[in-house]
Amino acid sequence: MRIETLESPKIEIVEHGISFVADFEFTYGILLLKKSLVALFIDGWSGDLPFVGKVYDFLGNEIVQIPFPPNGVGGRQNAFWYARETEAGVWVGFHQQSERDFGGVFSLNKMEFISFNEAR
C-alpha cells in the first residue's frame, strides 16, 4: 500500500499506529502490511547515493537498508522507479541509464535481493 505524505522525513499513519521521523528525506513509501513494516525510498542515481531505501518497523526502528543493485554493463547506473509488497518482502523497480527498466525482489528474510528481471 502506497504511503501518501507531504511531510518527509516525518511519517504518521494513525490507523496503523505509525508515527516517527525517518533519518533521511524519502520520496516514496509503502506499507508492508504482511510484515508490519514500512519501506521508504529515495530518488537519485546509484552512483550518488549509498542506498535506495530503508525498512523500518512501525515504531521507527530501522530494520535494514536496501542497497542499489550493482551497476549494469558499462557502469550504467540505476535509479528508483517504484515498489510494491511481495510474499518474500518488497519488489523494487529501477530505471537504468540508456537501458531497459528492471526490478528485483528484496527478501526480508535473507535481507538481500533474491531475483531480478527486466520490466515489461
C-alpha positions, 0 to 999 in steps of 0.5 A: 500500500502506497504511503501518501505524505507531504511531510518527509522525513516525518511519517504518521499513519494513525490507523496503523499506529505509525508515527516517527521521523525517518533519518533521511528525506524519502520520496516514496513509501509503502506499507508492508502490511504482511510484515508490519513494516514500512519501506521508504525510498529515495530518488537519485542515481546509484552512483550518488547515493549509498542506498535506495531505501530503508525498512523500518518497523512501525515504531521507527526502528530501522530494520535494514537498508536496501542497497542499489543493485550493482551497476549494469554493463558499462557502469550504467547506473540505476535509479528508483522507479517504484515498489510494491509488497511481495510474499518474500518482502518488497519488489523494487523497480529501477530505471537504468541509464540508456537501458531497459527498466528492471526490478528485483525482489528484496527478501526480508528474510535473507535481507538481500535481493533474491531475483531480478528481471527486466520490466515489461 
